[in-house]
Amino acid sequence: MGDNTIGDGTRKQTVPQQTQQHFSASSPIEPLECVNPKKPRYNSSDKWKQAPMAESTQARVVAGSSSDTYSSPPHSPTIIKPEGDQFQHQLRKGKYVSPVWKPNEMLWLARAWRIQYLGGVGVQVQPSRGKTRADKDKEVAEFLNKHGINRDAKTAGTKWDNMLGEFRKVYEWERGEKERVGKSYFRLSPYERKLHRLPASFDEEVFEELVQFMVPRDGRTVGSRALPMPPPVMTTSLLGFDTALDGGLLGLHSSSSSKELRRIGKIRMTWEESVTLWAEEGEHHRGRVKLQCSSFLNADELMFFDDAMVGSTMEAFEDTPLKGFSVDTFVDGQQVKVFGRRKSAQHPFVEPSIRSMSPMEFQDPTDFYMACLRVPPTTLPSLFELSWHLQEPPPEDYRFPLRRDVYRDLPPGKEVMFTASSELLDCRAMVYDMLGPMIRTNTSLSAASATGRDSFIGLWDDCINRVVSKFCSVEMVIIRKPSSPLTDQPLQDRWPNVTGFVKNFCLWRGEETDRSREGQLDPSSTIVEKLLWSYMDLPYILGYYAVGYMVTFCALSRSEDRVIMTDLYSVDLSFPSERLKALVPCYRIAGLLPLLADRCLNSVLDMQFPFSDFERINLGNGDIIEMTPNTVTRSFSSKKKWAMVKEIYDMLDQRIPHAEFIYRASEIDSTLVFKPRGCKFKPLNHGQLVEALKYVTKALVALHDLSFMHRDLNWDKVLRRCDGENEWFVTGFDEAVGAPQIYPHPVASTEARGTHAPEMVRGLHGVKVDVWGVGHLVKTCGLTNLPKMLRELQSRCLDQNPDQRPTAADCYHHLLSASSTATY
């Protein structure tokens, strides 16, 4: 009855007479002919020619929009369906797209999924066991169609995934942030929702429907009101171990088949469980795991996260030719997180299926408990109280909650750091990151089979060093060193096997060996011999020494002129229960290290000079400085730079007083070892400033006599000796060259403008650039109310004209005469 043609950019459609009368009676809109001026993309003669439609179902094309349709661009016609007819797509810019979901449609979608999760009265739903996600999406689409919502399975599944993500954000807001802000999500303005990164809109009735089955029940009806935060003591009831499928999963056809199955390979899981893969002939891309009689993790039930990060039970076929194989298939190379769960007769209660729970139910409060345990104590315990302090477990309110079945399977000693609960809370991060590596057993490692110290390093780090670093409230840098092969090097200048730096102070150290050997120093001796006490009145520093599985925590302190060691607590890491007990002293030690570091920093303000006997500085570009109590080792990334710096120091050949010199050089390692060892301290008063400048100018006099200039004087290159002598000396002769130079200094013209003499940027410069550096030292010393003598020296040395500056000898004699008269 209708004639519909498209051509030459004009689209015309004849409307049935009955439809025209209907619109004229009920609406002011008159039947119009919509002309689209846009040039058509295709020929109208074949592909886009519309087939005739029945009068009862033919759509009417009008210009503009109606209350029954969605808005369209001005150049795009709007298709209006007769009342009662549900349409599937909307035409936008020449393409058919799915229309926007209305609140009542989302409400029916939530009800459909509630039936999938919990079932419904009078609703025929297939058992969830054995159903894939595609089957569920299909049933949901059928449910929607029965209730007048025409959506296909793909569209409904996509909307459900998106709606879950928005629901989670709204639920978390209602659960916690609502109390802090004081407003429910549904009372927030659009601007406030955008400010807090919340969904732009989410219907309150849909939210209430989702809460009924997506939120855990505690024996009472759960409404849409905000749920309270968990109490300080939080316990939980279910835990699995994260396992990644490292190998590729190969193919087995998804449909049931009677073909003979063949074994095609294995996959290795992180918990050392090999699982055989099976496939039919010609299948190589997807595969199933045989679950029947599987001993994976000794678990009774396996779960995994699907692509939507929804926990799903890894189920097996029962009556088909694929009996015993997993229902779900996996793509080759896919990384799958697998969890195992055991069922015990001692606990007759039935836990809800993972498929019926949302991942939001399994909250991870690890960060909350870690933040509580990282709070350091108010005061440092004395050396006498330290042993008891290290063995004191944390308060019960701050012990990590574990799911009940995993807590039950942990070895003895778990109660000092963990607790069990029936709540749906789970410290998964704590288990995966710390507890899992600790209790993992390496059956191939023993005192007899160990090939050396390296065999135990993983065990020591997992059980001791990583735990201390995790519980420390400030950043802690752990450096591990191999045993020094240099026998001629003094023991005090050899790095400990493990050093831990907190605020640049080496307050944690360890000495390790796989077993005691005749003629070899014991770790309990070397940890003392390698320590130079440079921490002033600090009561102690902490560390450990290990011989194989035996680890002893100790405190190192100064008694008169020697260092003494006090044993605090010992553990045998060969037993999992002892490894768990090591958590308590590690947690206590981590709380004391920031207090010790603050004590060192306060000593500097009290005009004392504590420093770290071992120190490591990264200069960038691969250059590293490592300091021991008596030496400074500099490693170069370039052989060329190593040779250039060595040549400069060889030319000076210790002819410069109060300057560092090369003690040992290694071309193989590209390292230079310097003496003496210095510390970076600026003068604390005018007297120390004068003394420092006297040493510097005296070194410059000798340097200038050799027609050399330093060219980079600053307080990073002027250090104070650490061996008790009040001597200041000059370091860093990397930029030293013969004088004069006619070319500009590249560093002065780019990176450090303002810290070098101005003539170095222009070109020709001589030894007076070092005199400018002396004035710069006075200017940047950090002291106020400088005496007149120092102000005059600074003014003369910083003169823009090099000829007007004094010589280094003039500066030295000026400072010498000033110190003798004590005019400062």
C-alpha positions in Angstrom: 0.0 0.0 0.0 2.9 2.3 0.7 5.3 3.5 -1.9 8.8 4.2 -0.6 11.6 5.5 -2.9 15.0 7.0 -2.3 16.8 8.9 -4.9 18.6 12.2 -5.6 18.9 13.1 -2.0 15.1 13.0 -1.4 13.3 10.4 0.7 9.6 10.1 0.4 7.1 7.8 2.3 3.4 7.6 1.9 1.5 7.3 5.1 -1.7 5.2 5.4 -4.9 7.0 5.6 -5.8 5.5 8.9 -2.6 6.6 10.5 -3.0 10.1 9.1 -6.4 10.4 10.7 -5.1 9.2 14.0 -2.4 11.9 14.1 -4.7 14.6 13.0 -7.2 13.8 15.8 -4.7 13.4 18.6 -1.8 15.6 17.7 -1.2 19.0 16.1 1.6 17.4 14.0 0.5 17.2 10.3 1.8 14.6 7.9 4.8 16.0 6.2 7.1 15.0 3.6 10.7 15.0 5.0 13.3 16.1 2.6 16.9 15.3 3.5 19.3 17.7 1.7 22.3 15.6 2.6 23.9 13.9 -0.4 23.3 10.1 -0.3 26.3 7.9 0.2 25.0 5.0 -1.9 23.1 4.5 -5.1 19.4 4.4 -4.5 18.7 2.0 -7.2 19.6 -1.2 -5.5 21.0 -1.5 -2.0 19.1 1.1 -0.1 15.7 0.5 -1.7 13.1 -0.1 1.1 10.8 -3.1 0.8 7.1 -2.4 1.0 5.6 -2.8 4.5 2.2 -3.8 5.7 -0.2 -1.0 6.5 -0.5 -2.0 10.2 3.2 -1.9 10.9 4.5 0.7 8.4 6.3 3.6 10.1 5.6 7.3 9.5 8.4 9.7 8.8 8.1 13.2 10.1 10.4 16.1 10.5 11.3 16.8 14.1 10.7 14.5 17.1 7.9 13.0 19.1 7.4 12.2 22.8 7.6 8.5 21.9 11.0 8.7 20.2 14.5 9.9 21.1 16.0 13.1 19.7 17.7 12.9 16.3 19.9 15.3 14.4 18.0 17.8 12.3 19.0 16.2 9.0 18.1 12.7 10.2 14.5 11.4 10.0 12.9 10.0 13.1 11.1 6.7 12.8 7.9 6.4 14.9 6.5 3.0 15.6 2.8 2.5 16.3 1.8 2.3 20.0 2.6 -1.0 21.6 5.2 -2.0 19.0 8.7 -2.2 20.6 11.5 -1.2 18.3 15.1 -2.5 18.5 17.3 0.1 16.9 17.3 3.8 16.2 18.5 5.4 13.0 21.3 8.0 13.6 23.4 9.4 10.8 22.7 6.5 8.5 23.4 3.9 11.2 21.2 1.8 13.4 22.2 2.0 17.1 20.6 0.7 20.3 18.4 3.3 22.0 19.1 4.6 25.4 18.0 2.4 28.3 15.1 3.9 30.3 14.9 3.5 34.1 12.0 1.0 33.9 14.0 -1.1 31.4 17.1 -1.1 33.7 14.8 -2.1 36.5 13.5 -5.2 34.6 17.1 -6.0 33.7 18.1 -6.0 37.4 15.1 -8.2 38.1 16.1 -10.6 35.4 19.6 -11.0 36.8 18.2 -11.4 40.3 16.4 -14.4 39.1 19.7 -15.7 37.6 21.4 -15.2 41.0 18.7 -16.2 43.4 15.8 -17.6 41.4 12.2 -16.4 41.6 8.8 -17.6 42.5 7.0 -19.2 39.6 9.9 -18.6 37.2 11.4 -21.5 35.3 15.2 -21.0 35.2 17.7 -23.7 34.3 20.1 -24.7 37.1 23.1 -22.3 37.1 25.5 -25.2 37.2 26.9 -25.8 33.8 25.5 -22.6 32.3 27.9 -20.2 30.5 27.7 -16.4 30.5 26.2 -16.6 27.0 23.4 -18.9 28.2 22.6 -16.5 31.0 22.5 -13.5 28.7 20.1 -15.4 26.4 17.7 -16.2 29.3 17.9 -12.5 30.5 17.0 -11.3 27.0 14.0 -13.7 26.8 12.9 -12.5 30.2 13.0 -8.9 29.0 11.1 -9.7 25.8 8.3 -11.3 27.8 7.9 -8.0 29.7 7.8 -5.9 26.6 11.4 -4.8 26.4 12.9 -5.8 23.0 16.6 -6.2 23.6 18.9 -8.9 22.3 21.3 -10.9 24.4 24.4 -9.0 23.4 22.9 -5.6 24.2 21.5 -6.8 27.5 24.8 -8.3 28.5 26.8 -5.2 27.7 24.3 -3.0 29.6 24.5 -5.3 32.6 28.3 -5.1 32.7 28.2 -1.3 32.5 25.4 -1.1 35.1 27.4 -3.2 37.5 30.4 -0.8 37.3 28.2 2.2 38.0 26.4 0.4 40.8 29.7 -0.4 42.5 30.6 3.3 42.5 27.3 4.3 43.9 27.3 1.6 46.5 30.8 2.5 47.7 29.6 6.1 48.0 26.5 5.1 50.0 28.6 2.8 52.2 31.3 5.2 53.2 31.6 8.6 51.5 28.0 9.5 52.3 28.8 9.8 56.0 31.9 12.0 55.3 30.2 14.3 52.8 26.8 14.3 54.4 24.7 13.7 51.3 23.4 10.6 49.5 24.4 10.1 45.9 20.8 10.6 44.9 20.8 14.0 46.5 24.0 15.2 44.8 23.9 17.8 42.0 25.2 16.9 38.6 28.3 19.0 39.3 28.9 17.2 42.6 28.6 13.8 40.9 31.2 14.8 38.3 33.5 16.3 41.0 33.5 13.0 42.9 33.8 10.9 39.7 30.4 9.3 40.2 28.0 8.2 37.5 26.1 11.0 35.9 22.8 9.3 36.7 21.6 6.1 38.4 18.0 5.5 39.2 17.4 5.0 42.9 14.8 2.3 42.4 17.3 0.3 40.3 19.8 0.7 43.0 17.4 -0.6 45.6 16.7 -3.6 43.4 20.4 -4.4 43.0 21.1 -4.1 46.7 18.7 -6.9 47.4 20.9 -9.5 45.8 24.3 -7.9 45.1 25.0 -7.0 48.8 25.8 -9.6 51.5 23.0 -10.4 54.0 23.5 -10.7 57.7 20.2 -12.3 58.5 18.3 -9.1 57.9 16.8 -7.3 54.9 19.4 -5.1 53.3 18.0 -1.9 51.9 19.5 0.9 49.8 20.5 2.9 52.8 24.3 3.5 53.3 26.0 0.6 55.0 28.4 1.4 57.9 32.1 0.9 57.6 33.5 -2.3 59.1 34.4 -2.1 62.8 38.1 -1.9 63.7 38.1 -5.7 64.3 37.2 -7.2 60.9 37.2 -10.9 60.3 36.4 -12.9 57.2 35.5 -16.4 56.1 36.8 -17.4 52.7 40.2 -17.2 51.0 41.8 -18.5 47.9 45.4 -18.4 46.5 46.0 -16.4 43.4 47.4 -18.6 40.7 48.3 -17.5 37.2 48.1 -19.9 34.3 51.6 -19.4 32.8 51.3 -21.8 30.0 49.1 -21.6 26.9 45.7 -23.3 27.0 45.2 -25.3 23.8 42.1 -26.4 22.1 39.0 -28.5 22.6 35.8 -27.8 20.7 33.1 -26.2 22.8 30.4 -28.5 21.7 30.1 -32.0 22.9 31.7 -34.6 20.7 32.3 -38.3 20.6 35.8 -38.0 19.0 38.7 -39.5 21.0 40.5 -37.0 23.2 44.3 -36.7 23.2 46.7 -35.1 25.6 48.3 -32.1 24.0 50.5 -30.5 26.8 50.7 -29.1 30.3 50.5 -25.8 32.0 52.5 -24.8 35.0 50.8 -22.9 37.8 52.6 -20.8 40.4 51.8 -23.4 43.1 53.7 -26.0 41.2 50.6 -28.0 40.1 50.8 -29.4 36.5 47.4 -29.7 34.8 47.1 -31.8 31.6 45.3 -30.2 28.6 43.2 -32.2 26.2 41.9 -31.4 22.7 40.4 -33.0 19.6 42.1 -33.2 16.3 42.5 -29.9 14.6 41.8 -27.7 17.6 44.6 -25.5 18.8 43.1 -22.2 20.1 40.8 -22.9 23.0 40.9 -25.6 25.6 39.5 -27.1 28.8 41.0 -28.3 32.0 40.2 -31.8 33.3 38.8 -31.2 36.8 37.7 -34.7 37.7 40.1 -36.1 40.4 42.2 -33.0 40.2 44.5 -32.4 43.1 45.1 -28.7 42.3 45.9 -27.0 45.6 44.2 -29.9 47.3 41.0 -28.0 46.8 37.5 -29.3 46.7 36.2 -26.5 44.5 38.0 -24.2 42.0 37.0 -20.6 41.1 38.4 -18.1 38.7 37.8 -14.5 37.5 36.2 -14.2 34.1 36.7 -11.4 31.6 34.2 -9.2 33.6 36.2 -9.8 36.8 33.3 -11.8 38.2 34.1 -14.8 40.3 32.9 -18.0 38.7 33.1 -21.6 39.7 35.2 -23.7 37.4 32.6 -26.4 36.8 32.8 -29.7 34.9 30.4 -31.5 32.6 28.6 -34.5 34.2 26.6 -36.4 31.6 28.0 -35.4 28.2 31.0 -37.0 26.4 33.0 -34.2 27.9 32.4 -35.5 31.4 35.1 -34.3 33.8 36.2 -31.4 31.7 35.7 -27.7 32.5 32.6 -26.0 31.1 34.6 -22.8 30.5 37.2 -22.6 27.8 40.2 -20.4 27.7 42.2 -18.7 25.0 45.7 -19.6 24.2 48.1 -17.6 26.4 45.3 -16.2 28.6 46.2 -15.3 32.2 43.6 -16.7 34.6 43.4 -16.0 38.3 42.4 -19.3 39.9 41.3 -19.8 43.5 40.9 -23.0 45.5 38.5 -23.7 48.3 38.2 -26.6 50.7 35.1 -28.1 52.3 35.5 -29.4 55.8 33.1 -31.6 57.8 34.0 -29.6 60.9 32.1 -26.6 59.6 28.7 -27.9 58.5 27.4 -24.4 57.4 27.0 -24.0 53.6 28.8 -21.1 52.2 27.1 -19.3 49.3 28.3 -20.1 45.8 30.9 -17.8 44.3 28.7 -17.5 41.2 25.9 -15.9 43.4 28.2 -13.3 44.9 29.6 -10.1 43.6 33.3 -9.3 43.9 32.3 -6.3 46.0 31.3 -8.6 48.8 34.9 -9.7 49.2 36.3 -6.4 50.6 40.1 -6.2 51.1 40.9 -4.2 54.2 44.7 -4.8 54.0 45.5 -1.1 53.5 43.5 -0.2 56.6 45.3 -2.7 58.8 48.7 -1.8 57.3 48.1 1.9 58.0 47.2 1.0 61.7 50.3 -1.2 62.1 52.7 1.4 60.5 52.1 3.9 63.2 55.5 4.0 65.1 55.5 3.8 69.0 55.7 7.1 70.9 59.1 6.4 72.5 62.1 4.2 71.8 62.3 1.2 74.2 65.6 0.9 76.1 68.1 -1.8 75.2 67.0 -3.8 78.2 63.3 -3.6 77.1 64.0 -4.2 73.4 63.8 -8.0 73.5 60.4 -8.0 75.1 59.2 -5.3 72.7 60.1 -7.3 69.6 58.1 -10.3 70.8 55.0 -8.4 71.7 52.2 -9.1 69.1 50.0 -6.3 67.8 46.7 -5.6 69.5 43.9 -7.9 68.6 42.0 -5.1 66.9 44.7 -4.7 64.4 45.4 -8.3 63.4 44.8 -9.2 59.8 41.4 -11.0 59.2 41.6 -14.1 57.1 38.8 -16.2 55.7 37.9 -18.9 58.0 39.0 -21.9 55.9 42.4 -20.4 55.1 43.0 -19.4 58.7 42.3 -23.0 59.7 44.8 -24.3 57.2 47.7 -22.0 58.3 50.4 -23.5 60.5 50.5 -22.9 64.3 51.6 -19.4 65.3 49.1 -17.7 63.0 47.2 -16.1 65.9 49.9 -13.5 66.6 49.2 -11.6 63.4 45.9 -13.0 62.0 42.4 -13.7 63.1 39.4 -15.4 61.6 35.9 -14.1 61.0 32.6 -15.0 59.4 32.4 -11.6 57.7 32.8 -11.2 54.0 36.2 -9.4 54.4 39.5 -10.7 53.1 43.0 -9.3 53.4 44.0 -10.8 50.0 46.8 -8.4 49.3 48.5 -9.3 52.5 48.2 -13.0 51.7 49.4 -12.7 48.1 52.2 -10.3 48.6 53.6 -11.3 52.0 52.1 -14.4 53.5 52.2 -16.6 50.4 55.9 -16.2 49.7 56.7 -16.7 53.4 54.9 -20.1 53.8 55.8 -21.4 50.4 58.0 -24.4 50.9 61.1 -25.0 48.7 61.6 -28.8 49.1 64.9 -28.7 47.1 66.5 -26.3 49.6 68.4 -27.7 52.6 71.7 -27.2 54.4 73.2 -30.1 52.5 71.8 -29.3 49.0 72.5 -25.5 49.2 75.3 -24.5 46.8 76.1 -21.4 48.7 74.7 -18.2 50.3 72.8 -17.3 47.2 70.5 -20.4 47.7 69.0 -18.8 50.8 68.7 -15.2 49.7 65.1 -15.6 48.5 64.1 -17.1 51.8 65.8 -14.4 53.9 64.3 -11.6 51.8 60.8 -13.0 51.8 60.7 -13.7 55.5 62.8 -10.8 56.9 63.8 -7.9 54.7 60.6 -7.5 52.6 58.5 -7.7 55.7 60.5 -5.0 57.5 60.3 -2.8 54.4 56.5 -3.3 54.0 55.7 -2.3 57.7 58.0 0.7 57.7 56.1 3.9 57.8 58.7 5.8 55.7 60.5 4.9 52.5 63.1 2.2 53.2 65.8 1.4 50.7 67.2 -2.1 50.9 70.6 -2.8 49.2 72.0 -6.3 48.9 75.7 -6.8 48.3 77.6 -10.0 47.5 80.4 -11.2 49.7 83.5 -9.1 49.0 86.2 -11.1 47.1 89.0 -8.7 48.1 91.0 -10.2 50.9 93.4 -7.3 51.2 90.5 -4.9 51.8 90.0 -4.1 55.6 86.9 -5.8 57.0 85.4 -2.5 58.1 85.4 -1.2 54.5 83.4 -4.1 53.2 79.7 -3.6 52.8 77.4 -5.8 54.9 75.4 -8.4 52.9 72.2 -6.3 53.6 71.9 -2.7 54.4 68.6 -0.8 54.9 68.5 3.0 54.7 65.9 5.1 56.4 66.2 8.9 55.7 69.7 8.2 54.3 70.9 6.6 57.6 72.0 2.9 57.6 70.0 1.8 60.6 69.3 -1.8 59.4 71.9 -4.4 58.3 72.4 -8.1 58.0 75.2 -10.6 57.7 74.4 -14.0 56.1 76.0 -17.3 55.2 74.7 -20.7 54.2 76.6 -22.6 56.9 79.6 -22.1 59.2 83.0 -23.0 57.8 86.3 -23.6 59.5 88.6 -20.6 59.1 85.7 -18.3 58.1 84.4 -15.5 60.3 81.0 -16.1 61.8 78.3 -13.6 60.7 77.8 -12.6 64.4 81.4 -11.3 64.3 81.4 -9.7 60.9 78.3 -7.6 61.6 80.1 -6.0 64.5 83.5 -5.7 62.8 82.0 -3.9 59.7 80.4 -1.2 61.9 81.9 2.2 62.6 79.9 3.9 65.2 79.0 7.2 63.7 75.6 7.8 65.3 76.6 9.8 68.3 74.3 9.2 71.2 71.9 6.9 69.4 71.0 4.1 71.8 71.3 1.3 69.2 70.8 0.3 65.6 69.1 -3.0 64.5 70.1 -5.9 62.3 70.3 -9.7 62.0 72.7 -12.4 61.3 71.7 -15.7 59.5 73.3 -19.1 59.2 71.2 -21.1 56.8 67.7 -21.3 58.2 68.7 -19.9 61.6 68.1 -16.1 61.9 68.9 -14.0 65.0 67.7 -10.5 65.4 70.2 -8.3 67.3 70.9 -4.7 68.4 74.2 -3.0 67.9 75.2 -0.3 70.4 78.3 1.6 71.6 79.8 0.9 75.0 82.7 3.3 75.7 85.0 2.9 72.7 83.7 -0.4 71.2 80.6 -1.8 69.6 78.7 -4.6 71.4 76.0 -6.8 70.0 72.9 -7.9 71.9 70.9 -10.9 70.7 67.1 -10.2 70.8 65.2 -13.1 69.2 65.9 -16.2 67.0 63.8 -18.0 64.5 64.3 -21.2 62.5 62.9 -20.5 59.0 62.9 -24.2 58.1 59.5 -24.5 59.8 56.4 -22.6 58.4 55.2 -21.9 61.9 58.5 -20.1 62.8 58.2 -18.1 59.6 54.9 -16.8 60.8 56.3 -15.9 64.2 59.0 -13.9 62.5 56.3 -11.4 61.4 56.0 -9.9 64.9 59.7 -8.9 65.4 59.9 -7.6 61.8 56.8 -5.5 62.4 58.2 -4.2 65.6 61.6 -3.4 64.1 59.9 -1.5 61.2 58.2 0.7 63.7 61.5 1.6 65.5 63.5 2.5 62.4 61.8 5.9 61.7 62.2 6.9 65.4 65.9 6.2 65.2 66.2 8.2 62.0 64.5 11.2 63.6 66.8 11.0 66.5 69.8 11.2 64.1 68.3 14.3 62.4 67.7 16.0 65.7 71.3 15.4 66.7 72.4 17.5 63.7 70.3 20.4 65.0 72.1 20.0 68.4 75.5 20.8 66.6 76.5 17.1 66.6 77.5 15.3 63.4 76.0 11.9 63.1 76.4 10.3 59.7 75.9 6.9 58.1 79.0 4.7 58.0 77.7 3.2 54.7 76.1 5.4 52.1 75.1 5.1 48.4 74.5 8.1 46.1 73.2 7.8 42.5 74.7 10.6 40.4 72.7 9.8 37.3 73.9 8.6 33.9 75.1 5.4 35.5 77.6 7.0 37.9 77.3 5.8 41.5 79.2 6.8 44.7 79.4 4.2 47.5 80.9 5.2 50.8 82.4 3.0 53.5 83.7 4.1 56.9 87.2 5.0 55.4 86.9 5.1 51.6 84.7 6.4 48.8 84.2 4.3 45.7 83.0 5.8 42.5 81.7 3.7 39.7 81.7 5.0 36.1 79.4 3.9 33.3 81.9 4.9 30.6 85.5 3.7 30.3 86.4 7.0 28.6 85.1 9.1 31.6 86.9 6.7 34.0 90.2 7.2 32.2 89.8 11.0 32.0 89.1 11.4 35.7 91.9 9.1 36.6 94.3 11.1 34.4 93.5 14.3 36.3 94.1 12.8 39.7 97.3 11.2 38.5 98.6 14.6 37.3 97.9 16.1 40.7 99.6 13.0 42.3 98.8 13.9 45.9 100.5 17.3 45.6 97.4 19.2 46.8 97.0 19.4 50.6 93.5 19.0 52.0 92.2 17.2 48.9 91.1 13.7 48.2 93.4 11.3 46.3 93.1 7.9 44.5 93.7 5.0 46.9 92.9 2.2 44.4 91.7 2.0 40.8 90.2 -0.9 38.8 89.9 -0.7 35.1 87.9 -3.9 34.8 85.1 -2.6 37.1 85.6 1.1 36.0 85.9 2.1 39.6 88.1 4.6 41.5 88.5 4.4 45.3 89.3 7.7 47.1 90.5 8.6 50.5 89.8 10.2 52.9 86.0 9.7 53.6 84.1 12.9 54.1 80.7 14.0 55.2 78.6 16.8 53.8 78.1 19.4 56.5 77.8 23.1 56.3 79.5 25.2 59.0 77.3 25.7 62.0 78.9 29.0 63.1 81.2 31.7 61.9 84.3 30.1 63.4 83.7 26.8 61.5 83.2 28.8 58.3 86.5 30.5 58.7 88.3 27.2 59.4 86.7 25.6 56.3 87.7 28.5 54.0 91.2 28.4 55.3 91.6 24.7 54.3 89.9 25.4 50.9 92.1 28.4 50.1 95.3 26.6 51.1 94.4 23.8 48.7 93.7 26.3 46.0 97.1 27.9 46.4 98.9 24.6 45.7 96.5 23.9 42.8 97.1 27.3 41.2 100.8 26.9 41.6 100.5 23.8 39.3 98.6 26.0 36.8 95.4 24.1 37.5 92.0 25.3 38.4 89.1 23.4 40.1 86.2 25.3 38.3 83.4 23.7 40.4 83.7 24.8 44.1 80.5 24.4 46.2 79.6 22.9 49.5 79.0 19.5 47.8 82.7 19.4 46.9 83.9 20.7 50.3 83.6 18.0 52.9 84.6 17.4 56.5 86.6 14.3 57.5 84.8 11.5 59.3 87.7 10.1 61.2 87.5 12.6 64.1 89.9 15.2 62.7 88.4 18.6 62.2 89.8 19.0 58.7 87.9 20.2 55.7 89.1 19.0 52.2 88.3 19.6 48.6 86.8 16.8 46.4 85.4 16.5 42.8 88.3 17.4 40.5 86.4 16.1 37.5 86.2 19.5 35.9 89.8 20.5 36.7 91.9 21.7 33.8 95.0 23.7 33.1 94.8 27.5 33.2 94.0 29.5 31.3 91.1 28.2 29.1 89.9 30.1 26.0 86.7 28.2 25.4 83.4 28.5 27.5 82.7 25.9 30.1 79.7 23.9 28.8 78.3 23.1 32.3 78.5 26.8 33.4 76.5 27.9 30.3 73.7 25.4 30.6 72.9 23.5 33.8 74.5 25.5 36.6 74.2 29.1 35.5 74.7 31.4 38.5 76.9 28.9 40.4 80.0 29.5 38.2 82.1 32.6 37.5 80.5 34.8 34.8 83.7 34.7 32.6 83.3 30.9 32.2 80.3 31.5 30.1 82.0 34.1 27.9 85.1 32.1 27.1 88.6 33.0 28.3 88.9 32.3 32.0 91.7 31.4 34.5 92.4 30.6 38.1 90.4 33.5 39.4 87.2 31.4 38.8 88.2 29.5 41.9 88.4 32.7 43.9 84.9 33.5 42.7 84.0 30.0 44.1 85.3 31.0 47.5 83.0 34.0 47.5 80.2 31.7 46.4 80.9 29.5 49.4 80.6 32.4 51.8 77.3 33.5 50.1 75.7 30.0 50.3 77.0 29.0 53.8 73.5 29.5 55.3 74.7 31.6 58.2 73.3 35.1 59.0 74.9 38.2 60.5 78.3 37.5 58.9 81.1 39.6 60.4 82.5 42.5 58.4 85.7 40.6 57.5 83.7 37.8 55.7 81.3 40.3 54.0 84.3 42.1 52.6 85.9 38.9 51.4 82.7 37.8 49.7 82.3 41.2 48.0 85.9 41.1 46.7 85.8 37.5 45.5 82.5 37.9 43.6 83.7 40.9 41.7 82.5 40.7 38.0 86.0 41.7 36.8 88.4 38.8 37.4 91.4 41.3 37.6 89.8 43.0 40.6 89.6 39.7 42.6 92.3 38.7 45.1 94.4 35.6 44.6 93.9 32.4 46.5 97.0 33.3 48.6 95.6 36.7 49.4 92.4 35.1 50.6 94.3 32.5 52.7 96.4 35.2 54.5 93.4 37.3 55.0 91.5 34.4 56.7 94.7 33.5 58.7 95.1 36.9 60.1 91.4 37.2 60.9 91.4 33.9 62.8 94.5 34.9 64.8 92.9 38.2 65.9 89.5 36.5 66.4 87.7 39.4 64.7 84.8 37.2 63.6 
